[in-house]
């Protein structure tokens, strides 16, 4: 235990997955932070991948990157957007990481010849990972356990929670169980039985839920709430309703109205004289729900059929849009469908275009056509990571006259590799965790559009890529009006390109969406949306 006596909250899920444990955890974190507590949130993922870095976005949604370069679950993005505080590699743990660490220790002989087993070796490692954050002197650590109670993959985590609850003692930890109340239209009622079974399954593992949070399409009648309390062994006040709402940003206030934060503080024997101050949050929500203008932005990518693949970009639009009292409508465009014949029809009437990040050669030519369309028709465009590289390839082909210019990611023998593999990447064999990751410095040219947008010369932004702008071509690009206005001060690598004679044509190698929060909308997204409104 830390000297500050850190308190632990474990959030589990039942009945089905994807109920919104991340949003409930983030909302609770926001409420507790606004009451004066130092809070962080951690995600334990039951899959055996070391991290989601090698997962197809269709499998797991967006891969979120932290300041210290960890490739993590998209829920960490929610944590940062709600708490307005950075997370780290210690905030996301997977079964893969747990087993990798234990097996490496076994190979070194750290277990002194003992038989290595799930209990105690795996559970001890999970405990160590949960407690590691307490060294940073947090008052409260919220730990969200991925998956659903009863999943075979989740059993070691559930057992670890049971052990920790016992070890930490009374009032030092608690379990919040998030469950589903299905509504049967035929009988016109919510059914509590699945939740009862889920709580019973938790109890079979030796854990009693302290609070029940119920996802529901309809309000929970008093008799149903009382039934849940009685048969799930929780006080009536500890049955919290979490109804479907128009936006995830309403959830903190909805939970606060039911005294969710007070219930939690009581369970943990914590006191706060400070009321939850959500004035700024409510101001954001009011502007978000009552815009004075609207813009439509085409998001051109290859994973658009699962919008969670670009969730940080979508949320960054909301933050910046609300700040400008502008509704941002997103037109999701699959780049693989774009051709020279349909590009004008597909993108007509949009106020701006964002070419999204991604990997692999599928849909690339559609993105190149998009960049050409935006450049030639003076449509505001922001290219992020691969998006910037696409702008580079398009410019080299259609302005510099290098018809076969390409990125080495898509054509290793291209005559004009305007995007090339970084020197230190050339001998890399492993795919996971080997890219340029995390926060890197960027120096902006005085008088550039980006310099004006950021109001600073030196910035740091998060990266996730393997290929870079080939500096051999920088002279030709600048001579023809596509300027490198952001570079890494140590390596000289190009971080950003912009076109001065265009309303807004900016490509950045980094991912600004990762740093956008409700409290601090990202200035680049704000500037982009502003340019779209004045188109």
C-alpha positions as CSV (number, residue, x, y, z in Angstrom):
1,X,0.0,0.0,0.0
2,X,1.1,3.6,-0.6
3,X,1.7,6.0,2.2
4,X,-1.5,7.9,1.1
5,X,-3.7,4.8,1.6
6,X,-4.9,4.7,-2.0
7,X,-8.5,3.4,-2.4
8,X,-9.4,1.0,-5.2
9,X,-12.6,0.8,-7.3
10,X,-13.1,-2.2,-9.5
11,X,-15.6,-2.0,-12.4
12,X,-16.9,-5.3,-13.8
13,X,-19.5,-6.0,-16.4
14,X,-22.2,-8.6,-16.8
15,X,-24.8,-10.0,-19.2
16,X,-23.2,-8.6,-22.3
17,X,-20.0,-6.8,-23.4
18,X,-19.9,-3.3,-24.7
19,X,-22.2,-1.9,-22.0
20,X,-20.1,1.2,-21.5
21,X,-17.8,0.3,-18.6
22,X,-15.3,2.8,-19.9
23,X,-17.8,5.7,-20.0
24,X,-19.1,4.9,-16.5
25,X,-15.6,4.6,-15.2
26,X,-14.6,7.9,-16.9
27,X,-17.8,9.6,-15.6
28,X,-17.1,8.5,-12.1
29,X,-13.5,9.6,-12.4
30,X,-14.7,13.1,-13.5
31,X,-17.1,13.3,-10.5
32,X,-14.5,12.3,-8.0
33,X,-11.9,14.6,-9.5
34,X,-14.4,17.5,-9.3
35,X,-14.8,16.6,-5.6
36,X,-11.1,17.3,-5.0
37,X,-9.6,13.7,-5.3
38,X,-6.6,12.8,-7.3
39,X,-7.9,10.0,-9.5
40,X,-6.7,7.8,-12.3
41,X,-8.3,5.0,-14.3
42,X,-6.8,1.7,-15.5
43,X,-8.0,-0.9,-18.0
44,X,-7.3,-4.6,-17.6
45,X,-7.9,-6.4,-21.0
46,X,-8.3,-10.2,-21.0
47,X,-7.0,-10.8,-24.5
48,X,-3.6,-12.4,-25.0
49,X,-2.2,-9.8,-27.5
50,X,0.5,-7.8,-25.7
51,X,-1.3,-4.7,-26.8
52,X,-3.9,-3.7,-29.4
53,X,-1.1,-2.3,-31.7
54,X,-1.2,-5.2,-34.1
55,X,-5.0,-5.7,-34.0
56,X,-7.1,-4.7,-37.0
57,X,-9.3,-1.7,-36.0
58,X,-12.3,-3.8,-37.0
59,X,-11.4,-6.2,-34.2
60,X,-10.9,-3.7,-31.4
61,X,-11.6,-0.2,-32.7
62,X,-9.0,2.5,-32.4
63,X,-5.5,1.9,-30.9
64,X,-4.9,4.8,-28.6
65,X,-1.4,6.0,-27.9
66,X,-0.2,7.5,-24.6
67,X,2.4,10.2,-24.0
68,X,5.0,7.6,-23.0
69,X,4.4,5.6,-26.2
70,X,2.1,2.8,-25.1
71,X,-0.3,1.4,-27.7
72,X,-3.5,0.9,-25.6
73,X,-7.2,0.3,-25.6
74,X,-9.5,3.1,-26.9
75,X,-11.1,3.4,-23.4
76,X,-7.9,5.2,-22.3
77,X,-8.9,7.9,-24.7
78,X,-12.2,8.3,-22.8
79,X,-10.3,8.5,-19.5
80,X,-8.1,11.3,-20.8
81,X,-11.0,13.2,-22.5
82,X,-13.0,13.1,-19.3
83,X,-10.2,13.6,-16.7
84,X,-8.1,16.0,-18.8
85,X,-5.0,14.2,-17.6
86,X,-2.6,11.9,-19.4
87,X,-2.5,8.2,-18.9
88,X,0.6,5.9,-19.3
89,X,1.6,2.4,-20.1
90,X,0.7,1.4,-16.6
91,X,-3.0,2.3,-17.2
92,X,-3.5,-0.5,-19.7
93,X,-2.7,-4.1,-18.9
94,X,-3.4,-7.2,-21.0
95,X,-3.3,-10.9,-20.3
96,X,-0.5,-11.0,-22.9
97,X,1.6,-8.6,-20.8
98,X,0.9,-10.5,-17.6
99,X,1.9,-13.9,-19.0
100,X,4.9,-12.5,-20.9
101,X,6.3,-11.0,-17.6
102,X,5.6,-14.2,-15.6
103,X,7.2,-16.5,-18.3
104,X,10.3,-14.2,-18.6
105,X,10.7,-14.4,-14.8
106,X,10.3,-18.2,-14.9
107,X,13.0,-18.4,-17.6
108,X,15.4,-16.4,-15.4
109,X,14.8,-18.7,-12.5
110,X,13.0,-16.1,-10.4
111,X,10.6,-18.6,-8.9
112,X,13.3,-20.8,-7.4
113,X,12.2,-24.0,-9.1
114,X,8.5,-23.7,-8.0
115,X,5.7,-24.9,-10.3
116,X,4.4,-21.7,-12.0
117,X,0.6,-21.5,-11.8
118,X,-2.3,-19.1,-12.4
119,X,-2.6,-18.8,-8.6
120,X,-0.4,-17.4,-7.1
121,X,1.9,-16.3,-9.9
122,X,-0.5,-14.9,-12.5
123,X,-2.7,-13.3,-9.9
124,X,0.3,-11.8,-8.1
125,X,1.5,-10.2,-11.3
126,X,-2.0,-8.8,-11.9
127,X,-2.0,-7.4,-8.3
128,X,1.4,-5.8,-8.9
129,X,0.2,-4.1,-12.1
130,X,-2.9,-2.8,-10.3
131,X,-1.0,-1.4,-7.4
132,X,1.9,0.1,-9.5
133,X,-0.1,3.3,-10.0
134,X,-0.4,3.9,-6.3
135,X,3.3,4.9,-6.3
136,X,2.1,8.1,-7.9
137,X,0.1,9.0,-4.8
138,X,-3.4,8.8,-6.2
139,X,-6.3,9.0,-3.8
140,X,-8.4,6.7,-5.9
141,X,-7.6,4.2,-8.6
142,X,-10.5,3.0,-10.8
143,X,-9.7,-0.3,-12.5
144,X,-12.0,-1.4,-15.3
145,X,-11.9,-5.1,-16.0
146,X,-12.6,-5.8,-19.7
147,X,-15.0,-8.5,-20.9
148,X,-17.9,-10.0,-19.0
149,X,-18.1,-11.9,-15.8
150,X,-18.2,-15.6,-16.6
151,X,-15.8,-15.2,-19.6
152,X,-13.0,-17.8,-19.2
153,X,-10.4,-15.2,-20.0
154,X,-11.6,-12.9,-17.2
155,X,-11.3,-15.5,-14.4
156,X,-7.8,-14.6,-13.2
157,X,-8.8,-10.9,-13.0
158,X,-11.9,-11.7,-11.0
159,X,-9.9,-13.9,-8.6
160,X,-7.3,-11.2,-8.2
161,X,-10.1,-8.7,-7.3
162,X,-11.3,-11.2,-4.6
163,X,-7.8,-11.5,-3.2
164,X,-7.2,-7.7,-3.2
165,X,-10.6,-6.9,-1.5
166,X,-9.6,-9.3,1.3
167,X,-6.0,-8.0,1.5
168,X,-6.9,-4.3,1.4
169,X,-9.4,-4.6,4.2
170,X,-12.8,-2.9,4.8
171,X,-13.6,0.4,3.2
172,X,-10.3,0.4,1.1
173,X,-11.8,-1.1,-2.1
174,X,-15.2,-1.7,-3.7
175,X,-16.8,-3.4,-6.7
176,X,-19.1,-1.6,-9.1
177,X,-21.0,-4.1,-11.4
178,X,-22.3,-2.8,-14.6
179,X,-25.2,-4.9,-16.0
180,X,-28.0,-4.8,-18.6
181,X,-31.7,-4.6,-17.9
182,X,-33.3,-5.8,-21.2
183,X,-36.7,-4.5,-22.1
184,X,-39.2,-6.9,-23.5
185,X,-41.7,-5.1,-25.8
186,X,-44.1,-8.0,-25.7
187,X,-44.7,-7.7,-22.0
188,X,-43.7,-4.0,-21.8
189,X,-41.3,-4.4,-18.9
190,X,-37.7,-4.4,-17.9
191,X,-36.3,-7.8,-16.8
192,X,-34.0,-8.1,-13.8
193,X,-33.3,-11.8,-14.1
194,X,-30.1,-11.5,-16.3
195,X,-28.7,-9.1,-13.7
196,X,-29.5,-11.3,-10.8
197,X,-27.7,-14.2,-12.5
198,X,-24.7,-12.0,-13.3
199,X,-24.4,-10.9,-9.7
200,X,-24.8,-14.5,-8.5
201,X,-22.0,-15.5,-10.9
202,X,-19.8,-12.8,-9.3
203,X,-20.7,-14.1,-5.9
204,X,-19.7,-17.6,-6.9
205,X,-16.2,-16.2,-7.5
206,X,-16.2,-14.8,-4.0
207,X,-17.1,-11.2,-4.8
208,X,-20.0,-9.2,-3.6
209,X,-21.0,-6.2,-5.8
210,X,-21.2,-3.0,-3.7
211,X,-22.9,-0.9,-6.3
212,X,-25.1,-2.0,-9.3
213,X,-25.1,0.3,-12.4
214,X,-27.9,-0.8,-14.7
215,X,-27.8,0.0,-18.4
216,X,-31.4,0.4,-19.6
217,X,-33.5,1.9,-22.4
218,X,-36.2,2.9,-20.0
219,X,-36.5,4.3,-16.5
220,X,-36.4,1.6,-13.8
221,X,-39.7,1.5,-11.8
222,X,-39.4,1.6,-8.0
223,X,-40.5,-2.0,-7.6
224,X,-37.9,-3.2,-10.1
225,X,-35.2,-1.2,-8.3
226,X,-36.2,-2.7,-5.0
227,X,-36.2,-6.2,-6.5
228,X,-32.6,-5.6,-7.8
229,X,-31.4,-4.3,-4.4
230,X,-33.0,-7.3,-2.6
231,X,-31.8,-10.1,-4.9
232,X,-28.4,-8.6,-5.7
233,X,-27.5,-7.9,-2.1
234,X,-27.0,-4.1,-2.4
235,X,-28.6,-1.2,-0.6
236,X,-31.4,0.5,-2.5
237,X,-29.4,3.7,-3.0
238,X,-26.6,1.7,-4.5
239,X,-28.8,0.7,-7.5
240,X,-27.9,3.3,-10.1
241,X,-29.7,3.8,-13.4
242,X,-27.7,4.4,-16.5
243,X,-30.3,5.2,-19.2
244,X,-29.5,5.5,-22.9
245,X,-28.7,9.2,-23.6
246,X,-28.2,11.4,-26.6
247,X,-24.5,11.7,-26.0
248,X,-21.9,10.1,-23.7
249,X,-21.1,13.5,-22.4
250,X,-24.5,13.6,-20.5
251,X,-23.6,10.5,-18.5
252,X,-21.6,12.3,-15.6
253,X,-24.6,14.6,-14.9
254,X,-27.1,11.8,-15.1
255,X,-25.1,9.7,-12.6
256,X,-24.5,12.7,-10.4
257,X,-28.3,13.3,-10.1
258,X,-28.5,9.9,-8.4
259,X,-25.7,10.8,-6.0
260,X,-23.4,8.2,-7.6
261,X,-20.3,10.0,-6.3
262,X,-21.7,10.2,-2.7
263,X,-22.6,6.5,-2.8
264,X,-19.0,5.6,-3.8
265,X,-17.4,7.9,-1.2
266,X,-19.5,6.4,1.5
267,X,-18.5,2.9,0.5
268,X,-14.8,3.9,0.6
269,X,-15.2,5.9,3.9
270,X,-14.0,9.1,2.2
271,X,-15.3,12.6,2.9
272,X,-15.3,15.7,0.8
273,X,-16.6,19.1,1.7
274,X,-16.3,20.1,-2.0
275,X,-19.4,19.6,-4.1
276,X,-18.9,18.3,-7.6
277,X,-18.3,21.4,-9.8
278,X,-19.3,20.5,-13.4
279,X,-19.8,24.1,-14.5
280,X,-17.3,23.9,-17.4
281,X,-18.6,20.5,-18.4
282,X,-22.2,21.8,-18.5
283,X,-21.1,24.8,-20.5
284,X,-19.4,22.5,-23.0
285,X,-22.6,20.3,-23.2
286,X,-24.9,23.3,-23.6
287,X,-22.8,24.6,-26.6
288,X,-22.5,21.1,-28.0
289,X,-26.3,20.6,-27.9
290,X,-27.2,24.1,-29.1
291,X,-24.9,25.0,-32.0
292,X,-25.3,28.2,-33.9
293,X,-23.8,26.9,-37.2
294,X,-23.0,23.6,-38.8
295,X,-20.4,22.1,-41.1
296,X,-20.1,18.8,-42.9
297,X,-16.7,17.2,-43.0
298,X,-15.9,14.2,-45.1
299,X,-13.7,11.7,-43.1
300,X,-12.0,9.6,-45.8
301,X,-10.6,6.4,-44.5
302,X,-10.5,2.6,-44.9
303,X,-12.1,1.5,-41.6
304,X,-15.2,3.8,-41.8
305,X,-17.7,0.9,-41.4
306,X,-16.6,0.7,-37.7
307,X,-16.6,4.3,-36.5
308,X,-14.8,3.3,-33.3
309,X,-11.8,3.0,-35.5
310,X,-11.6,6.8,-35.6
311,X,-13.2,7.6,-32.3
312,X,-10.6,10.1,-31.1
313,X,-11.0,12.1,-34.3
314,X,-14.8,12.1,-34.0
315,X,-14.6,13.2,-30.4
316,X,-12.0,15.9,-31.2
317,X,-14.5,17.3,-33.8
318,X,-17.1,17.5,-31.0
319,X,-14.7,19.3,-28.6
320,X,-13.6,21.9,-31.1
321,X,-17.0,22.2,-32.6
322,X,-18.7,22.9,-29.3
323,X,-16.0,25.5,-28.5
324,X,-16.9,27.2,-31.8
325,X,-20.7,26.6,-31.2
326,X,-20.7,24.6,-34.5
327,X,-22.2,21.3,-35.2
328,X,-19.8,19.0,-37.0
329,X,-21.5,16.5,-39.2
330,X,-19.2,13.7,-40.4
331,X,-19.7,12.2,-43.8
332,X,-18.0,8.8,-43.6
333,X,-16.3,7.9,-46.9
334,X,-14.7,4.6,-47.6
335,X,-11.6,5.5,-49.6
336,X,-11.7,2.2,-51.5
337,X,-14.9,3.3,-53.3
338,X,-13.4,6.5,-54.6
339,X,-12.5,6.8,-58.3
340,X,-11.7,9.6,-60.7
341,X,-15.3,9.2,-62.0
342,X,-17.1,9.5,-58.7
343,X,-14.9,11.7,-56.5
344,X,-16.7,15.0,-57.3
345,X,-20.1,13.5,-56.7
346,X,-19.0,11.8,-53.5
347,X,-17.3,14.9,-52.0
348,X,-19.5,17.6,-53.4
349,X,-20.9,20.2,-51.0
350,X,-18.6,19.1,-48.1
351,X,-17.1,22.0,-46.1
352,X,-13.9,20.2,-45.3
353,X,-12.1,16.9,-45.7
354,X,-10.0,14.9,-43.3
355,X,-7.9,12.1,-44.6
356,X,-7.5,9.6,-41.8
357,X,-4.6,7.6,-40.5
358,X,-4.2,3.9,-41.4
359,X,-1.8,1.2,-42.5
360,X,-1.5,-1.0,-45.7
361,X,-2.2,-0.3,-49.3
362,X,-6.0,-0.9,-49.5
363,X,-7.9,2.3,-50.5
364,X,-4.7,4.3,-51.0
365,X,-5.5,5.6,-54.5
366,X,-8.9,6.9,-53.3
367,X,-7.1,8.9,-50.7
368,X,-4.7,10.3,-53.3
369,X,-7.6,11.4,-55.4
370,X,-9.1,13.0,-52.3
371,X,-6.0,15.1,-51.6
372,X,-5.9,16.2,-55.3
373,X,-9.6,17.2,-55.2
374,X,-9.1,19.2,-52.0
375,X,-5.9,20.9,-53.2
376,X,-7.3,21.8,-56.6
377,X,-10.8,22.9,-55.4
378,X,-9.5,24.8,-52.4
379,X,-11.5,22.7,-50.0
380,X,-10.1,22.9,-46.4
381,X,-8.2,19.7,-45.7
382,X,-6.4,18.1,-42.7
383,X,-4.2,15.1,-43.3
384,X,-3.3,13.1,-40.2
385,X,-0.3,10.7,-40.2
386,X,-0.9,8.6,-43.3
387,X,-3.1,11.5,-44.4
388,X,-0.1,13.7,-44.6
389,X,1.9,11.1,-46.4
390,X,-1.0,10.8,-49.0
391,X,-0.8,14.6,-49.5
392,X,2.9,14.2,-50.1
393,X,2.5,11.5,-52.7
394,X,-0.3,13.4,-54.5
395,X,1.8,16.6,-54.7
396,X,4.8,14.7,-56.0
397,X,2.8,13.1,-58.7
398,X,0.6,15.9,-59.9
399,X,2.7,19.1,-59.2
400,X,6.3,17.9,-59.3
401,X,5.5,15.6,-62.2
402,X,6.8,12.3,-60.7
403,X,3.9,10.2,-61.9
404,X,5.1,7.0,-60.1
405,X,6.0,8.7,-56.8
406,X,4.8,6.6,-53.9
407,X,5.5,5.6,-50.3
408,X,7.8,2.7,-49.7
409,X,5.1,1.2,-47.6
410,X,3.1,0.5,-50.8
411,X,5.9,0.2,-53.4
412,X,9.4,-0.7,-52.2
413,X,10.8,-0.2,-55.7
414,X,9.2,3.2,-56.5
415,X,11.4,5.6,-58.5
416,X,10.5,8.5,-56.2
417,X,10.1,7.3,-52.6
418,X,8.8,10.6,-51.2
419,X,7.8,8.7,-48.1
420,X,10.5,6.3,-46.9
421,X,11.3,3.9,-44.1
422,X,13.2,5.5,-41.2
423,X,16.8,4.3,-41.0
424,X,16.3,2.7,-37.6
425,X,13.3,0.8,-38.9
426,X,15.0,-1.0,-41.7
427,X,16.1,-4.0,-39.7
428,X,13.0,-4.2,-37.5
429,X,11.3,-7.7,-37.8
430,X,8.7,-7.6,-35.0
431,X,5.6,-5.5,-35.7
432,X,4.3,-4.9,-32.2
433,X,5.5,-1.8,-30.3
434,X,8.4,-1.0,-32.7
435,X,7.0,2.1,-34.5
436,X,7.8,5.7,-33.6
437,X,5.4,6.1,-30.7
438,X,4.5,8.6,-28.0
439,X,5.3,12.3,-27.5
440,X,7.9,13.8,-29.8
441,X,9.0,17.5,-30.0
442,X,8.2,19.6,-33.0
443,X,9.6,23.0,-33.9
444,X,7.2,25.2,-35.9
445,X,8.5,27.8,-38.4
446,X,7.9,31.4,-37.4
447,X,5.0,33.0,-39.3
448,X,3.6,29.7,-40.5
449,X,-0.1,28.8,-40.2
450,X,0.7,26.1,-37.6
451,X,2.8,28.6,-35.6
452,X,-0.2,30.9,-35.5
453,X,-2.6,28.0,-34.7
454,X,-0.6,26.8,-31.7
455,X,0.5,30.2,-30.6
456,X,3.9,28.6,-29.9
457,X,7.1,27.7,-31.6
458,X,7.9,24.5,-29.8
459,X,5.2,21.8,-29.3
460,X,5.0,18.1,-28.5
461,X,2.5,15.7,-30.1
462,X,2.0,11.9,-30.1
463,X,3.1,9.7,-32.9
464,X,2.3,6.2,-34.3
465,X,4.0,5.4,-37.6
466,X,6.9,3.7,-39.2
467,X,7.4,5.7,-42.4
468,X,8.6,9.4,-42.8
469,X,8.7,12.2,-45.3
470,X,11.9,11.8,-47.4
471,X,13.9,14.9,-46.7
472,X,15.8,14.5,-50.1
473,X,12.7,16.1,-51.7
474,X,12.2,19.0,-49.3
475,X,13.8,21.6,-51.6
476,X,11.5,20.7,-54.5
477,X,8.4,20.7,-52.3
478,X,9.1,24.1,-50.8
479,X,10.1,25.6,-54.2
480,X,6.6,24.6,-55.5
481,X,4.6,25.9,-52.6
482,X,4.2,22.9,-50.2
483,X,6.2,24.0,-47.1
484,X,7.7,21.9,-44.3
485,X,6.7,24.1,-41.4
486,X,7.2,21.6,-38.6
487,X,10.3,19.5,-37.9
488,X,11.7,17.5,-35.1
489,X,14.5,19.6,-33.5
490,X,16.8,16.5,-32.8
491,X,16.3,14.5,-36.0
492,X,15.3,17.1,-38.6
493,X,12.4,14.8,-39.6
494,X,9.5,16.6,-41.2
495,X,6.5,16.7,-38.8
496,X,4.1,19.0,-40.8
497,X,3.5,20.4,-44.2
498,X,1.2,23.3,-45.2
499,X,0.2,25.3,-48.3
500,X,0.2,29.0,-47.8
501,X,-1.9,29.8,-50.9
502,X,-4.8,27.5,-49.8
503,X,-7.6,28.3,-47.3
504,X,-6.4,25.3,-45.2
505,X,-4.2,22.5,-46.6
506,X,-2.3,21.1,-43.6
507,X,-0.7,17.6,-43.2
508,X,0.7,16.5,-39.9
509,X,2.7,13.3,-39.2
510,X,1.5,13.2,-35.6
511,X,-1.9,12.5,-34.1
512,X,-3.4,15.7,-32.7
513,X,-6.7,13.9,-31.9
514,X,-5.0,12.0,-29.0
515,X,-4.6,15.2,-27.0
516,X,-8.0,16.7,-27.5
517,X,-10.2,16.8,-24.3
518,X,-13.5,18.4,-23.3
519,X,-11.6,20.9,-21.2
520,X,-8.9,21.6,-23.8
521,X,-10.1,21.2,-27.4
522,X,-7.1,20.7,-29.7
523,X,-6.1,24.0,-31.5
524,X,-5.5,22.3,-34.8
525,X,-9.0,20.8,-34.9
526,X,-10.4,24.1,-33.8
527,X,-8.5,25.9,-36.6
528,X,-9.6,23.3,-39.2
529,X,-13.3,23.6,-38.3
530,X,-13.1,27.4,-38.3
531,X,-11.6,27.2,-41.8
532,X,-14.5,24.9,-42.8
533,X,-17.1,27.4,-41.5
534,X,-15.7,30.2,-43.6
535,X,-15.4,28.2,-46.8
